[in-house]
Amino acid sequence: MYFQEAFDHQAFGKQKSDENEEFALHKSNIPLTQLQGSAFKEKSRQILTEKVNCLGPGYEYTYDFGPTCSFFKFLSAHPRLQGIRRKLQLWVPDTIVYNDTDRPYWIYSDLEGEVCRIENFAEKDIIDKIGRNLSGNTPVGVSKKQYYDHKLGRVTGNTATVVTADELKEMIRVSQKRDRDKWCLQKFIKCRGIKAFICRTVVQIGKRPYCWLITNPSAMPQGGYLTDENSNIVQVKGGKFVDETSAIIGKMLLYLERMLKINFEEFVCDFIKDEGDMWWMIDVKAFKVINNIIPQIDIFLPQSMDDDRFDQKSQKGLVEYKKLKRCEFCHVGYEWLSHELTLKMIFEMEEHLRRRGKIVSWLENKEYRHIDEATLYQNYHVCDYCFKLYTETQVLKELEQRFGRALGIPTKHEDPPPQEYELIPEVSLRVIKDDPTSRNRFYSLDKFRVLLVFSELNECGDKFQLKNSYYIEYEFLGETHKFKIKTPKDGVLNIQKLRLFYFFSNGRNSFCHFLNKNPSILVRLVSDNEEIGHTSLILKDFESPFVIKKTYYQNMGGPMLRANIGIIWDVGHKVSELKLRPFHGVYLPPSDYTTCDPLPDEWFEILPASDCLQSPSTQSLMSPKSTTNTNSQQSLIKIKKRKSKHASRLKKEKNHRISSAKIISL
């Protein structure tokens, strides 16, 4: 999900056979109002393209100072001066620039958000950082090469090509054998949403800033990772995007004008917002300099030993360096890493974070099914914070399983109760594939939690016999569920069974459409092969967002069933990493999906007593209940507070070390 060089020459540089004719039409004096039909659309599109790509007059550049891949060196001074000059606060993807100076240089943003530059690195460092643990056709980077427009007689930008994991090693290997044209390799940034987009912001002196939102019309990966001539363009003259990106450009201008000793009349940059809501500056698209003054760029270039300005005295002092080891998870450098985790543990921890909807910009999108099994069990060093995050994640995963079992959610690798193996011969078995064949195409959906509670059967009468087995059977979300019940005594049977379901919907209207297709839940009371009675639990009242629970007392052909249903609607849950399957207008997660979201207070009134739940893990999660629901409610509230306090403490410890990197909150 990447978008690079929108409406640049990667898209429009592929000229058509009639390009010269269109160019002549644009340069002619024919008024736009005299054109009709397709000619009018083509010329309007061409004028818009030139405006968006800043191809008009006034954009004059030199070979060393232009909006190409070589401009990245102006974002950070030479390494010898980084200790005495202030750094630029800007998030820039890892960018390695070739053929611009005597040696390649690496521009990146550290965890403090400051732009840094290094010149001493190996090919292995590039592969480890950009293509780390990825293989196949997974996009890992973008190759940019400056483009020279022969008609305009100047460099007008960059062409961009997506680099996959398999292509990265070959590209690095032949990097020194390529031609002498300037080019760079930039780390792949996964943008927010299902379609690639960029925000091209324009800041001018004395005018209000605005931006161009350029969006790929097709979703990825089918629509590709780069733009084409059919991309949608929208001009935005205000709002959150303009305010946030123009403020970033303001910081860049203050830094560049102080370092280069020039003043900019206009400055245009391309930005991408990642899944962590962080803006990344991926390119400087265009700029205008007041009075065309040539900047002082020598402080950004490497200084040779035979240069008269080279200070020999500066070599006399010894500089103290410390070799740091990088944490495999958060990539922070430490002098000493005392903990080790296998690569499989690291992947599982990241997968759990993504499943919970916790998206962090520095997390890699790893697919370890393509990695050799032996590699998964190699040990890697991690810092104290990440090791503690792993241990707390394991505790949370165990708590999620216990919480899920208490609410009747099936758990993988767990033997089901014996009664679930018993099937009625006359009932056909419906097999539903749990995992979908493709990944979910949505970034965010509304989450719905449905709690079904079967409390008791009253007025059972003489229909129940001690020698027979009895079951409650119901169908919901396309699956049939059945559990065994005891023989009632004195006409009353305390069932005390519950089950929590999850599904996702694209808005409240889709949920109402689902209720129209599934207006009720059919509940049957069966004994061996005979149906004793049935009833339907109507769901129509839940079309109102104000109804979150409902109590039923209905006749099942003699016995009276007391049941409760609760439905909670949570807006805006990140589902990009979940595998969902569609069902009647909603989307179902895997059957073992569960979260530790706190239960609403209204649901405590319909929860069964914990002493009726025979699972030992359930008893440790929910406190016993005597005559009222007060004790059970207070116990669960204490558990939620204890979890919240523990998560808050872990968050403070993590943010104390790298607060500005937007580390997750548990």
C-alpha positions, 0 to 999 in steps of 0.5 A: 500500500504505497504511493510514490511520485504521483502523476510523475513520469512513472505515470505520465512519462510513458508517452503515448503515440500522440503525445507530441500532438497533445503537447502542441495543442497545449502550447497553442493559442486555442482557447480552452472554451473552444475545445469540445468533447475529448479534446477538452477533457484531454487538455483540462487533464493535461493542464491539471497534471502540469499544475500538480507536478509543478511544471510551470515557469519559475521552477529553476534548478541546478544540477546540485540543487533540485527536487531530486533524490539528491535533495535528501542530503540537505535535510542533515548536515555532514556527520562531522557537523551533526554534533555541533548543529541542530538537527531537523525534526522530521520523519523521513523513511530510510533513504540511501542515495547513490552517485550524488557524492563520492560515497553513498550516504544514508538518510534516516530519522531516529527514534527521537524524530531527528534526521540523521546521516551516515556514510559508513555502512555495508550492503548487509546493513541495507538488507537487514534494515530494509528487507529484513526477514522478508521474501517473495514479492513483498514490497520492501522499498522504492527505487527513485531515479532523477528524470530529465525532461528534454522538452523543458530542458531540465530535471523535473523530478524522480521516476519511481519503481517498487522493489520487492524483497527478492529484487533488493539483494540483486539491486544492492549487489549491482548498485556500484555497477549502475550508470552514474545517474543519481538514484536512491533506494527508499524504504517502503512505507505502508500507507493508511487505507486500502488505496495508495495515496499521497498528500502533496502540500504547497506552501507559498509566501503570503498565501494560504497553504493547500494540498493535492490529495492524489489517490490510486483508483484501485485497491492494492495489491491489484491496483499496484503500488504506484500511480497511473494516469487515472489517479484521482486528484482533489485539491484541499484548501483547509482541514487537518491534512493541510494544517499538519503537513504545512506545519511540517514544511514550516519546520523544514523551511526554518532549518533549510533557510538557516543552513543554506542561507537562502529564502524560499518563495514556494515549497512543495513536499509529498507526504504519506500517512502510515497506519500509526497516523504518522506523517512521513515526508517521502519527497521534495517535489518542487520549490522556488527560491527568491532571486534564484540565489545559489545556496551554500551547500558545502557543509552537506558535502564530504570534505576531502583531505587536500581541502585548504579548509580542512582543519588538521587540529580537529584530528588531534582530539580523540572522539569517544565512540560506543558500539551499540547493539540493536534490539531486534524488536524496537531497533533501539541501540543499547550498550548491553542487551541481556535478554534473548527471544527467538524470532518466532516469539518476536513474530507472535508478539507483533502478531498479537499487537496487530490483532489487538489493533495496535499499529506502530510505525516501526513494526515490520510486516513480517510473514514468517511462513516464508522463512526457514523453520530453523531461522525461526528458532534462532535467538536474538537479543532484545532490550529490557523493555521489549522483553518485559513487553513479551512477558506481559503479552504472554500473561495477557494472552493467557488471560484472554483465553481464560476470559474467552472460555468463561464467555463460551468462546472456543479456543484452538488446541483445546479439546471440546467437551464430550457432548459436542461430539454427539450428533443427531443422525437426522441432522446434517452436519454443516462444515464452515471454513473458519479461515478465509482465503484472502486478507481483509480489504478494510482498514477499520470496521465497527465491532459488535459483541453479542452475548447470549445467556440461557438462564433457566427452564421453568414449568418443565412438567412431566415431559422430562424423564431421568433416563433421557439426555436433553439438549439446547440447540440454537443457530446463530451466524450460520453455525449450529451450537448445542449443549447438554442440560441436566434433568430438571428437578421440581419443574425448574432447571438452572441452565446458566450457559452463555456464549459471546460472539464477535462480528464486524460491520461497515457502519450501523446501516449494515448491521440493521441490514443483517438484522433484516436477514436474521430477524431472530435466533431459533432455539430448540429443546431436543431429547435424543432424536425428538424435538420437545419444543422451540421458540424464537428470540426476536432481535428487531429491538436491537436496531436501535443503538440505545438497546444493549440488552433484552430479557426473554421469557418464552414458551417452548411447547410447554417449558418456559425459557428464560434467556438474555441477549446483549449487543454492544456496538464499538465504533472504529476498530482496526481490522487490517490484520484480521482475516474476516469472512463475509456473512449476510452483510457483516464480517466474521472473525475466526471462531477463537477470536477474543479481546479483553474489552471490558464488559459493560455494566449493564451486562453484569445483571444478565451474567450467570453466577460463576459457581454455575460455570464448572471450568476451573479457569473460569472460577479463577476469573469470576468471583462466586455469587451468592444472592445478588450480582453485586459480588460478581460485579465488584470482582470483575471490576477489580480485575479490570482495574488491576489490568488497567493499572498494570498496563499503565505502568508498562506504558510509562516504562516504555514511553520513558525510554522512547516517548516520541516514537509513539510506542504502543499503549497496552 
